[in-house]
Amino acid sequence: RSVAIAKLKTARLSAGLTLAQVAKVSGIRLETLSRMELGKVQNPTLDTLQNYAAAVGMVLRIEVDEK
């Protein structure tokens, strides 16, 4: 499971939201959210991650830094 998805799941649980509630707000299928949290979706799209983040009150940020 990715670090991003783990953080989103933690935020969801902290907010007291069910997967069904996040699915409704985000427009992501409940089954997809469940599979993401279980690590069965290896490469979710950026749109999916952004929608999940917004539904749990977070922002997805991507950074590229020099080594």
C-alpha positions as MATLAB code, in Angstrom:
seq = 'RSVAIAKLKTARLSAGLTLAQVAKVSGIRLETLSRMELGKVQNPTLDTLQNYAAAVGMVLRIEVDEK';
ca = [
       0.000    0.000    0.000;
       1.322    3.440   -0.868;
       2.162    6.115    1.679;
      -0.359    8.476    0.060;
      -3.201    5.992    0.348;
      -2.249    5.169    3.934;
      -2.419    8.884    4.795;
      -5.776    9.233    3.045;
      -7.172    6.250    4.922;
      -5.923    7.675    8.226;
      -7.565   11.014    7.404;
     -10.805    9.232    6.476;
     -10.876    7.312    9.737;
      -9.940   10.412   11.778;
     -12.825   12.277   10.166;
     -15.180    9.425   11.041;
     -16.051    8.844    7.395;
     -17.064    5.500    5.947;
     -15.916    4.302    2.556;
     -19.502    4.735    1.355;
     -19.494    8.393    2.402;
     -16.171    9.036    0.669;
     -17.419    7.237   -2.437;
     -20.499    9.442   -2.579;
     -18.571   12.699   -2.138;
     -15.610   11.787   -4.338;
     -17.411   10.039   -7.174;
     -15.077    7.054   -6.788;
     -16.713    3.641   -6.718;
     -16.869    2.090   -3.251;
     -15.194   -1.061   -4.561;
     -12.311    0.982   -5.964;
     -11.767    2.793   -2.665;
     -11.791   -0.483   -0.776;
      -9.306   -2.058   -3.180;
      -7.072    1.025   -2.918;
      -7.003    0.839    0.872;
      -6.250   -2.888    0.741;
      -3.324   -2.304   -1.624;
      -4.987   -4.065   -4.542;
      -4.916   -0.992   -6.799;
      -1.268   -0.435   -7.607;
      -1.460    2.725   -9.721;
      -4.475    4.919   -9.026;
      -4.779    7.931  -11.292;
      -3.917   11.402  -10.041;
      -7.568   12.389  -10.480;
      -8.631    9.511   -8.235;
      -6.113   10.483   -5.561;
      -7.127   14.158   -5.789;
     -10.811   13.289   -5.453;
     -10.137   11.007   -2.490;
      -7.999   13.686   -0.822;
     -10.647   16.375   -1.322;
     -13.343   14.084    0.094;
     -11.394   13.667    3.348;
     -10.362   17.319    3.630;
      -6.832   16.988    2.311;
      -4.897   18.245   -0.707;
      -2.760   16.091   -2.967;
       0.629   17.681   -3.571;
       3.323   16.313   -5.854;
       6.864   17.571   -5.541;
       9.977   16.987   -7.572;
      13.266   17.824   -5.887;
      16.923   17.553   -6.764;
      18.880   14.765   -5.143;
];
